[in-house]
Amino acid sequence: MTVVGSREIGDARRHHLAALAYEIEGRGLSWRLAGPGESVLHVANPVSRRQVMVVAMPVNDGWYYLWAGGGMGDVTQPAHAADQIARLLG
C-alpha cells in the first residue's frame, strides 16, 4: 500500500466524486459537494425528493463509493454506481 498525504487523498476523493456527479446528472438527479473540503457528494432526486450522501474511500489498493443502506460501488465504474443510486432514489 502506498502512503500518501491528506492533500493527495482529498484531491483523489474530489476527483472520484466529480466523476460520479457527472454520471448522476445524466440520470436526472441533482448533486452538490458538501462537507469539509467538499468530501461528500449529496445526491437528490427532485421528483421523489429522496436523497443520499456518498463518500469515496480508499479500501486496500483501490477506492470505492459508499452510501447509506450498504451501497457500494467501485470508483472505476462511476456509471454503474450512478445507476445503483438512481434506483435507490427512484
PDB file of N, CA, C and O in Angstrom:
ATOM      1  N   MET A   1       0.842  -1.173   0.000  1.00  0.00           N
ATOM      2  CA  MET A   1       0.000   0.000   0.000  1.00  0.00           C
ATOM      3  C   MET A   1       0.886   1.235   0.000  1.00  0.00           C
ATOM      4  O   MET A   1       1.855   1.304   0.757  1.00  0.00           O
ATOM      5  N   THR A   2       0.568   2.195  -0.830  1.00  0.00           N
ATOM      6  CA  THR A   2       1.325   3.431  -0.925  1.00  0.00           C
ATOM      7  C   THR A   2       0.828   4.419   0.121  1.00  0.00           C
ATOM      8  O   THR A   2      -0.379   4.594   0.294  1.00  0.00           O
ATOM      9  N   VAL A   3       1.739   5.051   0.804  1.00  0.00           N
ATOM     10  CA  VAL A   3       1.375   6.053   1.793  1.00  0.00           C
ATOM     11  C   VAL A   3       1.342   7.411   1.100  1.00  0.00           C
ATOM     12  O   VAL A   3       2.319   7.830   0.479  1.00  0.00           O
ATOM     13  N   VAL A   4       0.215   8.082   1.215  1.00  0.00           N
ATOM     14  CA  VAL A   4       0.070   9.410   0.628  1.00  0.00           C
ATOM     15  C   VAL A   4      -0.433  10.361   1.693  1.00  0.00           C
ATOM     16  O   VAL A   4      -0.995   9.944   2.705  1.00  0.00           O
ATOM     17  N   GLY A   5      -0.223  11.646   1.450  1.00  0.00           N
ATOM     18  CA  GLY A   5      -0.650  12.648   2.411  1.00  0.00           C
ATOM     19  C   GLY A   5      -2.124  12.965   2.295  1.00  0.00           C
ATOM     20  O   GLY A   5      -2.796  12.549   1.350  1.00  0.00           O
ATOM     21  N   SER A   6      -2.616  13.711   3.274  1.00  0.00           N
ATOM     22  CA  SER A   6      -4.040  14.040   3.300  1.00  0.00           C
ATOM     23  C   SER A   6      -4.454  14.897   2.106  1.00  0.00           C
ATOM     24  O   SER A   6      -5.592  14.807   1.647  1.00  0.00           O
ATOM     25  N   ARG A   7      -3.545  15.725   1.601  1.00  0.00           N
ATOM     26  CA  ARG A   7      -3.883  16.542   0.429  1.00  0.00           C
ATOM     27  C   ARG A   7      -4.127  15.657  -0.788  1.00  0.00           C
ATOM     28  O   ARG A   7      -5.084  15.867  -1.533  1.00  0.00           O
ATOM     29  N   GLU A   8      -3.258  14.665  -0.989  1.00  0.00           N
ATOM     30  CA  GLU A   8      -3.422  13.755  -2.114  1.00  0.00           C
ATOM     31  C   GLU A   8      -4.708  12.945  -1.987  1.00  0.00           C
ATOM     32  O   GLU A   8      -5.401  12.712  -2.977  1.00  0.00           O
ATOM     33  N   ILE A   9      -5.020  12.523  -0.781  1.00  0.00           N
ATOM     34  CA  ILE A   9      -6.260  11.776  -0.551  1.00  0.00           C
ATOM     35  C   ILE A   9      -7.464  12.661  -0.844  1.00  0.00           C
ATOM     36  O   ILE A   9      -8.417  12.223  -1.489  1.00  0.00           O
ATOM     37  N   GLY A  10      -7.424  13.907  -0.371  1.00  0.00           N
ATOM     38  CA  GLY A  10      -8.524  14.841  -0.636  1.00  0.00           C
ATOM     39  C   GLY A  10      -8.703  15.110  -2.115  1.00  0.00           C
ATOM     40  O   GLY A  10      -9.828  15.161  -2.613  1.00  0.00           O
ATOM     41  N   ASP A  11      -7.593  15.283  -2.819  1.00  0.00           N
ATOM     42  CA  ASP A  11      -7.660  15.508  -4.268  1.00  0.00           C
ATOM     43  C   ASP A  11      -8.246  14.291  -4.986  1.00  0.00           C
ATOM     44  O   ASP A  11      -9.087  14.432  -5.873  1.00  0.00           O
ATOM     45  N   ALA A  12      -7.801  13.113  -4.601  1.00  0.00           N
ATOM     46  CA  ALA A  12      -8.311  11.888  -5.223  1.00  0.00           C
ATOM     47  C   ALA A  12      -9.800  11.726  -4.928  1.00  0.00           C
ATOM     48  O   ALA A  12     -10.575  11.363  -5.813  1.00  0.00           O
ATOM     49  N   ARG A  13     -10.199  11.993  -3.692  1.00  0.00           N
ATOM     50  CA  ARG A  13     -11.609  11.873  -3.297  1.00  0.00           C
ATOM     51  C   ARG A  13     -12.479  12.812  -4.142  1.00  0.00           C
ATOM     52  O   ARG A  13     -13.513  12.396  -4.664  1.00  0.00           O
ATOM     53  N   ARG A  14     -12.063  14.068  -4.276  1.00  0.00           N
ATOM     54  CA  ARG A  14     -12.845  15.028  -5.079  1.00  0.00           C
ATOM     55  C   ARG A  14     -12.904  14.604  -6.544  1.00  0.00           C
ATOM     56  O   ARG A  14     -13.936  14.763  -7.197  1.00  0.00           O
ATOM     57  N   HIS A  15     -11.804  14.067  -7.060  1.00  0.00           N
ATOM     58  CA  HIS A  15     -11.777  13.586  -8.441  1.00  0.00           C
ATOM     59  C   HIS A  15     -12.814  12.473  -8.643  1.00  0.00           C
ATOM     60  O   HIS A  15     -13.574  12.495  -9.611  1.00  0.00           O
ATOM     61  N   HIS A  16     -12.838  11.512  -7.734  1.00  0.00           N
ATOM     62  CA  HIS A  16     -13.782  10.394  -7.850  1.00  0.00           C
ATOM     63  C   HIS A  16     -15.226  10.875  -7.690  1.00  0.00           C
ATOM     64  O   HIS A  16     -16.114  10.426  -8.414  1.00  0.00           O
ATOM     65  N   LEU A  17     -15.457  11.775  -6.754  1.00  0.00           N
ATOM     66  CA  LEU A  17     -16.817  12.291  -6.562  1.00  0.00           C
ATOM     67  C   LEU A  17     -17.280  13.103  -7.766  1.00  0.00           C
ATOM     68  O   LEU A  17     -18.456  13.057  -8.126  1.00  0.00           O
ATOM     69  N   ALA A  18     -16.367  13.849  -8.395  1.00  0.00           N
ATOM     70  CA  ALA A  18     -16.718  14.616  -9.590  1.00  0.00           C
ATOM     71  C   ALA A  18     -17.112  13.683 -10.737  1.00  0.00           C
ATOM     72  O   ALA A  18     -18.047  13.974 -11.483  1.00  0.00           O
ATOM     73  N   ALA A  19     -16.403  12.568 -10.874  1.00  0.00           N
ATOM     74  CA  ALA A  19     -16.753  11.595 -11.922  1.00  0.00           C
ATOM     75  C   ALA A  19     -18.143  11.026 -11.675  1.00  0.00           C
ATOM     76  O   ALA A  19     -18.917  10.844 -12.615  1.00  0.00           O
ATOM     77  N   LEU A  20     -18.462  10.747 -10.424  1.00  0.00           N
ATOM     78  CA  LEU A  20     -19.789  10.237 -10.092  1.00  0.00           C
ATOM     79  C   LEU A  20     -20.847  11.318 -10.305  1.00  0.00           C
ATOM     80  O   LEU A  20     -21.932  11.024 -10.805  1.00  0.00           O
ATOM     81  N   ALA A  21     -20.550  12.553  -9.936  1.00  0.00           N
ATOM     82  CA  ALA A  21     -21.501  13.656 -10.113  1.00  0.00           C
ATOM     83  C   ALA A  21     -21.877  13.816 -11.589  1.00  0.00           C
ATOM     84  O   ALA A  21     -23.041  14.057 -11.909  1.00  0.00           O
ATOM     85  N   TYR A  22     -20.909  13.686 -12.474  1.00  0.00           N
ATOM     86  CA  TYR A  22     -21.177  13.771 -13.915  1.00  0.00           C
ATOM     87  C   TYR A  22     -22.189  12.707 -14.333  1.00  0.00           C
ATOM     88  O   TYR A  22     -23.126  12.993 -15.079  1.00  0.00           O
ATOM     89  N   GLU A  23     -21.997  11.493 -13.855  1.00  0.00           N
ATOM     90  CA  GLU A  23     -22.916  10.399 -14.187  1.00  0.00           C
ATOM     91  C   GLU A  23     -24.289  10.597 -13.539  1.00  0.00           C
ATOM     92  O   GLU A  23     -25.319  10.308 -14.147  1.00  0.00           O
ATOM     93  N   ILE A  24     -24.290  11.088 -12.315  1.00  0.00           N
ATOM     94  CA  ILE A  24     -25.542  11.341 -11.583  1.00  0.00           C
ATOM     95  C   ILE A  24     -26.403  12.344 -12.350  1.00  0.00           C
ATOM     96  O   ILE A  24     -27.601  12.134 -12.538  1.00  0.00           O
ATOM     97  N   GLU A  25     -25.780  13.425 -12.784  1.00  0.00           N
ATOM     98  CA  GLU A  25     -26.503  14.477 -13.501  1.00  0.00           C
ATOM     99  C   GLU A  25     -27.149  13.932 -14.771  1.00  0.00           C
ATOM    100  O   GLU A  25     -28.250  14.348 -15.130  1.00  0.00           O
ATOM    101  N   GLY A  26     -26.490  13.026 -15.440  1.00  0.00           N
ATOM    102  CA  GLY A  26     -27.020  12.422 -16.654  1.00  0.00           C
ATOM    103  C   GLY A  26     -28.232  11.546 -16.410  1.00  0.00           C
ATOM    104  O   GLY A  26     -28.886  11.124 -17.364  1.00  0.00           O
ATOM    105  N   ARG A  27     -28.545  11.263 -15.161  1.00  0.00           N
ATOM    106  CA  ARG A  27     -29.705  10.450 -14.810  1.00  0.00           C
ATOM    107  C   ARG A  27     -30.837  11.284 -14.217  1.00  0.00           C
ATOM    108  O   ARG A  27     -31.776  10.750 -13.627  1.00  0.00           O
ATOM    109  N   GLY A  28     -30.732  12.602 -14.383  1.00  0.00           N
ATOM    110  CA  GLY A  28     -31.799  13.493 -13.917  1.00  0.00           C
ATOM    111  C   GLY A  28     -31.789  13.784 -12.435  1.00  0.00           C
ATOM    112  O   GLY A  28     -32.755  14.335 -11.906  1.00  0.00           O
ATOM    113  N   LEU A  29     -30.716  13.423 -11.754  1.00  0.00           N
ATOM    114  CA  LEU A  29     -30.600  13.693 -10.325  1.00  0.00           C
ATOM    115  C   LEU A  29     -29.790  14.964 -10.111  1.00  0.00           C
ATOM    116  O   LEU A  29     -28.986  15.348 -10.960  1.00  0.00           O
ATOM    117  N   SER A  30     -30.004  15.607  -8.982  1.00  0.00           N
ATOM    118  CA  SER A  30     -29.212  16.794  -8.659  1.00  0.00           C
ATOM    119  C   SER A  30     -28.136  16.397  -7.656  1.00  0.00           C
ATOM    120  O   SER A  30     -28.250  15.382  -6.968  1.00  0.00           O
ATOM    121  N   TRP A  31     -27.094  17.213  -7.586  1.00  0.00           N
ATOM    122  CA  TRP A  31     -25.983  16.907  -6.686  1.00  0.00           C
ATOM    123  C   TRP A  31     -25.315  18.195  -6.252  1.00  0.00           C
ATOM    124  O   TRP A  31     -25.473  19.245  -6.874  1.00  0.00           O
ATOM    125  N   ARG A  32     -24.561  18.083  -5.164  1.00  0.00           N
ATOM    126  CA  ARG A  32     -23.663  19.153  -4.720  1.00  0.00           C
ATOM    127  C   ARG A  32     -22.609  18.533  -3.835  1.00  0.00           C
ATOM    128  O   ARG A  32     -22.862  17.557  -3.129  1.00  0.00           O
ATOM    129  N   LEU A  33     -21.426  19.111  -3.882  1.00  0.00           N
ATOM    130  CA  LEU A  33     -20.357  18.676  -2.992  1.00  0.00           C
ATOM    131  C   LEU A  33     -20.547  19.362  -1.655  1.00  0.00           C
ATOM    132  O   LEU A  33     -20.845  20.556  -1.606  1.00  0.00           O
ATOM    133  N   ALA A  34     -20.381  18.632  -0.583  1.00  0.00           N
ATOM    134  CA  ALA A  34     -20.618  19.169   0.756  1.00  0.00           C
ATOM    135  C   ALA A  34     -19.517  18.680   1.695  1.00  0.00           C
ATOM    136  O   ALA A  34     -18.641  17.909   1.305  1.00  0.00           O
ATOM    137  N   GLY A  35     -19.584  19.141   2.926  1.00  0.00           N
ATOM    138  CA  GLY A  35     -18.664  18.686   3.954  1.00  0.00           C
ATOM    139  C   GLY A  35     -17.317  19.386   3.889  1.00  0.00           C
ATOM    140  O   GLY A  35     -17.048  20.159   2.969  1.00  0.00           O
ATOM    141  N   PRO A  36     -16.484  19.110   4.868  1.00  0.00           N
ATOM    142  CA  PRO A  36     -15.153  19.706   4.907  1.00  0.00           C
ATOM    143  C   PRO A  36     -14.349  19.318   3.669  1.00  0.00           C
ATOM    144  O   PRO A  36     -14.209  18.134   3.363  1.00  0.00           O
ATOM    145  N   GLY A  37     -13.835  20.291   2.974  1.00  0.00           N
ATOM    146  CA  GLY A  37     -13.033  20.026   1.791  1.00  0.00           C
ATOM    147  C   GLY A  37     -13.813  19.390   0.655  1.00  0.00           C
ATOM    148  O   GLY A  37     -13.236  18.718  -0.199  1.00  0.00           O
ATOM    149  N   GLU A  38     -15.131  19.601   0.642  1.00  0.00           N
ATOM    150  CA  GLU A  38     -16.006  19.002  -0.384  1.00  0.00           C
ATOM    151  C   GLU A  38     -15.771  17.500  -0.465  1.00  0.00           C
ATOM    152  O   GLU A  38     -15.528  16.952  -1.541  1.00  0.00           O
ATOM    153  N   SER A  39     -15.846  16.847   0.687  1.00  0.00           N
ATOM    154  CA  SER A  39     -15.507  15.437   0.795  1.00  0.00           C
ATOM    155  C   SER A  39     -16.702  14.491   0.680  1.00  0.00           C
ATOM    156  O   SER A  39     -16.536  13.273   0.753  1.00  0.00           O
ATOM    157  N   VAL A  40     -17.903  15.042   0.500  1.00  0.00           N
ATOM    158  CA  VAL A  40     -19.118  14.241   0.427  1.00  0.00           C
ATOM    159  C   VAL A  40     -19.952  14.727  -0.753  1.00  0.00           C
ATOM    160  O   VAL A  40     -20.031  15.928  -1.012  1.00  0.00           O
ATOM    161  N   LEU A  41     -20.574  13.793  -1.466  1.00  0.00           N
ATOM    162  CA  LEU A  41     -21.461  14.142  -2.571  1.00  0.00           C
ATOM    163  C   LEU A  41     -22.895  13.948  -2.106  1.00  0.00           C
ATOM    164  O   LEU A  41     -23.309  12.834  -1.785  1.00  0.00           O
ATOM    165  N   HIS A  42     -23.648  15.038  -2.073  1.00  0.00           N
ATOM    166  CA  HIS A  42     -25.072  14.981  -1.731  1.00  0.00           C
ATOM    167  C   HIS A  42     -25.830  14.802  -3.038  1.00  0.00           C
ATOM    168  O   HIS A  42     -25.690  15.611  -3.955  1.00  0.00           O
ATOM    169  N   VAL A  43     -26.638  13.738  -3.128  1.00  0.00           N
ATOM    170  CA  VAL A  43     -27.396  13.430  -4.336  1.00  0.00           C
ATOM    171  C   VAL A  43     -28.875  13.431  -3.986  1.00  0.00           C
ATOM    172  O   VAL A  43     -29.278  12.871  -2.967  1.00  0.00           O
ATOM    173  N   ALA A  44     -29.690  14.066  -4.837  1.00  0.00           N
ATOM    174  CA  ALA A  44     -31.129  14.129  -4.594  1.00  0.00           C
ATOM    175  C   ALA A  44     -31.901  13.878  -5.877  1.00  0.00           C
ATOM    176  O   ALA A  44     -31.472  14.246  -6.970  1.00  0.00           O
ATOM    177  N   ASN A  45     -33.050  13.241  -5.713  1.00  0.00           N
ATOM    178  CA  ASN A  45     -33.986  13.063  -6.813  1.00  0.00           C
ATOM    179  C   ASN A  45     -35.030  14.162  -6.663  1.00  0.00           C
ATOM    180  O   ASN A  45     -35.790  14.145  -5.695  1.00  0.00           O
ATOM    181  N   PRO A  46     -35.092  15.127  -7.598  1.00  0.00           N
ATOM    182  CA  PRO A  46     -36.028  16.240  -7.443  1.00  0.00           C
ATOM    183  C   PRO A  46     -37.492  15.818  -7.518  1.00  0.00           C
ATOM    184  O   PRO A  46     -38.365  16.549  -7.049  1.00  0.00           O
ATOM    185  N   VAL A  47     -37.776  14.661  -8.095  1.00  0.00           N
ATOM    186  CA  VAL A  47     -39.161  14.194  -8.200  1.00  0.00           C
ATOM    187  C   VAL A  47     -39.599  13.489  -6.919  1.00  0.00           C
ATOM    188  O   VAL A  47     -40.603  13.869  -6.318  1.00  0.00           O
ATOM    189  N   SER A  48     -38.859  12.474  -6.500  1.00  0.00           N
ATOM    190  CA  SER A  48     -39.228  11.717  -5.297  1.00  0.00           C
ATOM    191  C   SER A  48     -38.805  12.429  -4.011  1.00  0.00           C
ATOM    192  O   SER A  48     -39.299  12.118  -2.927  1.00  0.00           O
ATOM    193  N   ARG A  49     -37.884  13.388  -4.148  1.00  0.00           N
ATOM    194  CA  ARG A  49     -37.324  14.138  -3.020  1.00  0.00           C
ATOM    195  C   ARG A  49     -36.486  13.272  -2.087  1.00  0.00           C
ATOM    196  O   ARG A  49     -36.158  13.689  -0.977  1.00  0.00           O
ATOM    197  N   ARG A  50     -36.141  12.071  -2.536  1.00  0.00           N
ATOM    198  CA  ARG A  50     -35.254  11.211  -1.758  1.00  0.00           C
ATOM    199  C   ARG A  50     -33.826  11.685  -1.992  1.00  0.00           C
ATOM    200  O   ARG A  50     -33.504  12.247  -3.039  1.00  0.00           O
ATOM    201  N   GLN A  51     -32.977  11.445  -0.996  1.00  0.00           N
ATOM    202  CA  GLN A  51     -31.595  11.911  -1.083  1.00  0.00           C
ATOM    203  C   GLN A  51     -30.658  10.961  -0.351  1.00  0.00           C
ATOM    204  O   GLN A  51     -31.068  10.178   0.505  1.00  0.00           O
ATOM    205  N   VAL A  52     -29.399  11.059  -0.715  1.00  0.00           N
ATOM    206  CA  VAL A  52     -28.381  10.222  -0.086  1.00  0.00           C
ATOM    207  C   VAL A  52     -27.042  10.958  -0.150  1.00  0.00           C
ATOM    208  O   VAL A  52     -26.802  11.768  -1.045  1.00  0.00           O
ATOM    209  N   MET A  53     -26.197  10.664   0.801  1.00  0.00           N
ATOM    210  CA  MET A  53     -24.840  11.197   0.831  1.00  0.00           C
ATOM    211  C   MET A  53     -23.890  10.077   0.415  1.00  0.00           C
ATOM    212  O   MET A  53     -24.023   8.938   0.861  1.00  0.00           O
ATOM    213  N   VAL A  54     -22.929  10.418  -0.447  1.00  0.00           N
ATOM    214  CA  VAL A  54     -21.976   9.437  -0.963  1.00  0.00           C
ATOM    215  C   VAL A  54     -20.564   9.900  -0.613  1.00  0.00           C
ATOM    216  O   VAL A  54     -20.231  11.076  -0.759  1.00  0.00           O
ATOM    217  N   VAL A  55     -19.754   8.978  -0.157  1.00  0.00           N
ATOM    218  CA  VAL A  55     -18.344   9.261   0.092  1.00  0.00           C
ATOM    219  C   VAL A  55     -17.501   8.364  -0.807  1.00  0.00           C
ATOM    220  O   VAL A  55     -17.969   7.324  -1.271  1.00  0.00           O
ATOM    221  N   ALA A  56     -16.278   8.764  -1.046  1.00  0.00           N
ATOM    222  CA  ALA A  56     -15.304   7.943  -1.767  1.00  0.00           C
ATOM    223  C   ALA A  56     -14.185   7.641  -0.781  1.00  0.00           C
ATOM    224  O   ALA A  56     -13.575   8.548  -0.214  1.00  0.00           O
ATOM    225  N   MET A  57     -13.926   6.359  -0.587  1.00  0.00           N
ATOM    226  CA  MET A  57     -12.958   5.943   0.425  1.00  0.00           C
ATOM    227  C   MET A  57     -11.921   4.985  -0.157  1.00  0.00           C
ATOM    228  O   MET A  57     -12.251   4.109  -0.957  1.00  0.00           O
ATOM    229  N   PRO A  58     -10.658   5.160   0.256  1.00  0.00           N
ATOM    230  CA  PRO A  58      -9.657   4.170  -0.150  1.00  0.00           C
ATOM    231  C   PRO A  58      -9.884   2.868   0.621  1.00  0.00           C
ATOM    232  O   PRO A  58     -10.048   2.873   1.841  1.00  0.00           O
ATOM    233  N   VAL A  59      -9.889   1.768  -0.107  1.00  0.00           N
ATOM    234  CA  VAL A  59     -10.049   0.445   0.500  1.00  0.00           C
ATOM    235  C   VAL A  59      -8.981  -0.463  -0.103  1.00  0.00           C
ATOM    236  O   VAL A  59      -8.962  -0.699  -1.311  1.00  0.00           O
ATOM    237  N   ASN A  60      -8.108  -0.961   0.740  1.00  0.00           N
ATOM    238  CA  ASN A  60      -6.970  -1.767   0.277  1.00  0.00           C
ATOM    239  C   ASN A  60      -6.213  -0.998  -0.799  1.00  0.00           C
ATOM    240  O   ASN A  60      -5.704   0.089  -0.527  1.00  0.00           O
ATOM    241  N   ASP A  61      -6.125  -1.531  -2.005  1.00  0.00           N
ATOM    242  CA  ASP A  61      -5.376  -0.872  -3.068  1.00  0.00           C
ATOM    243  C   ASP A  61      -6.262  -0.096  -4.034  1.00  0.00           C
ATOM    244  O   ASP A  61      -5.776   0.357  -5.071  1.00  0.00           O
ATOM    245  N   GLY A  62      -7.540   0.070  -3.728  1.00  0.00           N
ATOM    246  CA  GLY A  62      -8.453   0.776  -4.622  1.00  0.00           C
ATOM    247  C   GLY A  62      -9.323   1.758  -3.864  1.00  0.00           C
ATOM    248  O   GLY A  62      -9.137   1.987  -2.669  1.00  0.00           O
ATOM    249  N   TRP A  63     -10.268   2.329  -4.574  1.00  0.00           N
ATOM    250  CA  TRP A  63     -11.207   3.276  -3.995  1.00  0.00           C
ATOM    251  C   TRP A  63     -12.628   2.800  -4.279  1.00  0.00           C
ATOM    252  O   TRP A  63     -12.894   2.191  -5.315  1.00  0.00           O
ATOM    253  N   TYR A  64     -13.545   3.088  -3.341  1.00  0.00           N
ATOM    254  CA  TYR A  64     -14.941   2.723  -3.503  1.00  0.00           C
ATOM    255  C   TYR A  64     -15.841   3.872  -3.093  1.00  0.00           C
ATOM    256  O   TYR A  64     -15.515   4.655  -2.201  1.00  0.00           O
ATOM    257  N   TYR A  65     -16.989   3.956  -3.768  1.00  0.00           N
ATOM    258  CA  TYR A  65     -18.065   4.838  -3.336  1.00  0.00           C
ATOM    259  C   TYR A  65     -18.861   4.076  -2.286  1.00  0.00           C
ATOM    260  O   TYR A  65     -19.121   2.883  -2.444  1.00  0.00           O
ATOM    261  N   LEU A  66     -19.245   4.755  -1.229  1.00  0.00           N
ATOM    262  CA  LEU A  66     -20.071   4.163  -0.180  1.00  0.00           C
ATOM    263  C   LEU A  66     -21.241   5.089   0.104  1.00  0.00           C
ATOM    264  O   LEU A  66     -21.082   6.309   0.127  1.00  0.00           O
ATOM    265  N   TRP A  67     -22.436   4.500   0.323  1.00  0.00           N
ATOM    266  CA  TRP A  67     -23.606   5.288   0.679  1.00  0.00           C
ATOM    267  C   TRP A  67     -24.503   4.480   1.604  1.00  0.00           C
ATOM    268  O   TRP A  67     -24.332   3.269   1.745  1.00  0.00           O
ATOM    269  N   ALA A  68     -25.452   5.148   2.229  1.00  0.00           N
ATOM    270  CA  ALA A  68     -26.329   4.552   3.235  1.00  0.00           C
ATOM    271  C   ALA A  68     -27.033   3.311   2.702  1.00  0.00           C
ATOM    272  O   ALA A  68     -27.297   3.189   1.506  1.00  0.00           O
ATOM    273  N   GLY A  69     -27.328   2.400   3.612  1.00  0.00           N
ATOM    274  CA  GLY A  69     -28.023   1.177   3.257  1.00  0.00           C
ATOM    275  C   GLY A  69     -27.111   0.101   2.713  1.00  0.00           C
ATOM    276  O   GLY A  69     -27.582  -0.872   2.124  1.00  0.00           O
ATOM    277  N   GLY A  70     -25.811   0.261   2.900  1.00  0.00           N
ATOM    278  CA  GLY A  70     -24.863  -0.737   2.440  1.00  0.00           C
ATOM    279  C   GLY A  70     -24.459  -0.593   0.987  1.00  0.00           C
ATOM    280  O   GLY A  70     -23.849  -1.501   0.422  1.00  0.00           O
ATOM    281  N   GLY A  71     -24.792   0.540   0.371  1.00  0.00           N
ATOM    282  CA  GLY A  71     -24.432   0.755  -1.026  1.00  0.00           C
ATOM    283  C   GLY A  71     -22.931   0.901  -1.205  1.00  0.00           C
ATOM    284  O   GLY A  71     -22.243   1.535  -0.404  1.00  0.00           O
ATOM    285  N   MET A  72     -22.440   0.291  -2.292  1.00  0.00           N
ATOM    286  CA  MET A  72     -21.003   0.315  -2.541  1.00  0.00           C
ATOM    287  C   MET A  72     -20.763   0.154  -4.035  1.00  0.00           C
ATOM    288  O   MET A  72     -21.395  -0.675  -4.688  1.00  0.00           O
ATOM    289  N   GLY A  73     -19.844   0.954  -4.571  1.00  0.00           N
ATOM    290  CA  GLY A  73     -19.506   0.854  -5.978  1.00  0.00           C
ATOM    291  C   GLY A  73     -18.052   1.190  -6.208  1.00  0.00           C
ATOM    292  O   GLY A  73     -17.502   2.069  -5.545  1.00  0.00           O
ATOM    293  N   ASP A  74     -17.433   0.508  -7.127  1.00  0.00           N
ATOM    294  CA  ASP A  74     -16.036   0.728  -7.478  1.00  0.00           C
ATOM    295  C   ASP A  74     -15.906   2.061  -8.225  1.00  0.00           C
ATOM    296  O   ASP A  74     -16.680   2.323  -9.146  1.00  0.00           O
ATOM    297  N   VAL A  75     -14.950   2.895  -7.847  1.00  0.00           N
ATOM    298  CA  VAL A  75     -14.794   4.206  -8.496  1.00  0.00           C
ATOM    299  C   VAL A  75     -14.354   4.090  -9.950  1.00  0.00           C
ATOM    300  O   VAL A  75     -14.445   5.060 -10.703  1.00  0.00           O
ATOM    301  N   THR A  76     -13.878   2.916 -10.353  1.00  0.00           N
ATOM    302  CA  THR A  76     -13.519   2.735 -11.761  1.00  0.00           C
ATOM    303  C   THR A  76     -14.756   2.537 -12.628  1.00  0.00           C
ATOM    304  O   THR A  76     -14.650   2.478 -13.853  1.00  0.00           O
ATOM    305  N   GLN A  77     -15.934   2.434 -12.001  1.00  0.00           N
ATOM    306  CA  GLN A  77     -17.199   2.249 -12.718  1.00  0.00           C
ATOM    307  C   GLN A  77     -18.249   3.235 -12.205  1.00  0.00           C
ATOM    308  O   GLN A  77     -19.266   2.812 -11.654  1.00  0.00           O
ATOM    309  N   PRO A  78     -18.021   4.552 -12.375  1.00  0.00           N
ATOM    310  CA  PRO A  78     -18.975   5.525 -11.841  1.00  0.00           C
ATOM    311  C   PRO A  78     -20.370   5.424 -12.474  1.00  0.00           C
ATOM    312  O   PRO A  78     -21.361   5.739 -11.816  1.00  0.00           O
ATOM    313  N   ALA A  79     -20.464   4.996 -13.724  1.00  0.00           N
ATOM    314  CA  ALA A  79     -21.776   4.853 -14.356  1.00  0.00           C
ATOM    315  C   ALA A  79     -22.602   3.783 -13.649  1.00  0.00           C
ATOM    316  O   ALA A  79     -23.804   3.952 -13.444  1.00  0.00           O
ATOM    317  N   HIS A  80     -21.959   2.694 -13.283  1.00  0.00           N
ATOM    318  CA  HIS A  80     -22.669   1.628 -12.569  1.00  0.00           C
ATOM    319  C   HIS A  80     -23.127   2.114 -11.195  1.00  0.00           C
ATOM    320  O   HIS A  80     -24.253   1.837 -10.782  1.00  0.00           O
ATOM    321  N   ALA A  81     -22.268   2.831 -10.493  1.00  0.00           N
ATOM    322  CA  ALA A  81     -22.640   3.372  -9.177  1.00  0.00           C
ATOM    323  C   ALA A  81     -23.797   4.354  -9.327  1.00  0.00           C
ATOM    324  O   ALA A  81     -24.712   4.362  -8.503  1.00  0.00           O
ATOM    325  N   ALA A  82     -23.765   5.177 -10.366  1.00  0.00           N
ATOM    326  CA  ALA A  82     -24.847   6.139 -10.597  1.00  0.00           C
ATOM    327  C   ALA A  82     -26.164   5.418 -10.860  1.00  0.00           C
ATOM    328  O   ALA A  82     -27.213   5.860 -10.393  1.00  0.00           O
ATOM    329  N   ASP A  83     -26.121   4.316 -11.602  1.00  0.00           N
ATOM    330  CA  ASP A  83     -27.334   3.527 -11.843  1.00  0.00           C
ATOM    331  C   ASP A  83     -27.904   2.995 -10.526  1.00  0.00           C
ATOM    332  O   ASP A  83     -29.113   3.045 -10.301  1.00  0.00           O
ATOM    333  N   GLN A  84     -27.031   2.490  -9.666  1.00  0.00           N
ATOM    334  CA  GLN A  84     -27.464   1.972  -8.371  1.00  0.00           C
ATOM    335  C   GLN A  84     -28.115   3.071  -7.525  1.00  0.00           C
ATOM    336  O   GLN A  84     -29.156   2.857  -6.904  1.00  0.00           O
ATOM    337  N   ILE A  85     -27.489   4.235  -7.513  1.00  0.00           N
ATOM    338  CA  ILE A  85     -28.011   5.349  -6.712  1.00  0.00           C
ATOM    339  C   ILE A  85     -29.333   5.842  -7.295  1.00  0.00           C
ATOM    340  O   ILE A  85     -30.255   6.162  -6.544  1.00  0.00           O
ATOM    341  N   ALA A  86     -29.438   5.907  -8.623  1.00  0.00           N
ATOM    342  CA  ALA A  86     -30.695   6.328  -9.247  1.00  0.00           C
ATOM    343  C   ALA A  86     -31.839   5.386  -8.879  1.00  0.00           C
ATOM    344  O   ALA A  86     -32.954   5.838  -8.617  1.00  0.00           O
ATOM    345  N   ARG A  87     -31.571   4.081  -8.857  1.00  0.00           N
ATOM    346  CA  ARG A  87     -32.604   3.111  -8.450  1.00  0.00           C
ATOM    347  C   ARG A  87     -32.991   3.327  -6.995  1.00  0.00           C
ATOM    348  O   ARG A  87     -34.171   3.277  -6.648  1.00  0.00           O
ATOM    349  N   LEU A  88     -31.998   3.566  -6.145  1.00  0.00           N
ATOM    350  CA  LEU A  88     -32.258   3.794  -4.718  1.00  0.00           C
ATOM    351  C   LEU A  88     -33.159   5.004  -4.510  1.00  0.00           C
ATOM    352  O   LEU A  88     -34.053   4.978  -3.664  1.00  0.00           O
ATOM    353  N   LEU A  89     -32.927   6.058  -5.274  1.00  0.00           N
ATOM    354  CA  LEU A  89     -33.656   7.314  -5.082  1.00  0.00           C
ATOM    355  C   LEU A  89     -34.929   7.421  -5.921  1.00  0.00           C
ATOM    356  O   LEU A  89     -35.675   8.394  -5.799  1.00  0.00           O
ATOM    357  N   GLY A  90     -35.177   6.425  -6.769  1.00  0.00           N
ATOM    358  CA  GLY A  90     -36.322   6.462  -7.680  1.00  0.00           C
ATOM    359  C   GLY A  90     -37.664   6.430  -7.005  1.00  0.00           C
ATOM    360  O   GLY A  90     -38.694   6.457  -7.678  1.00  0.00           O
TER     361      GLY A  90
END
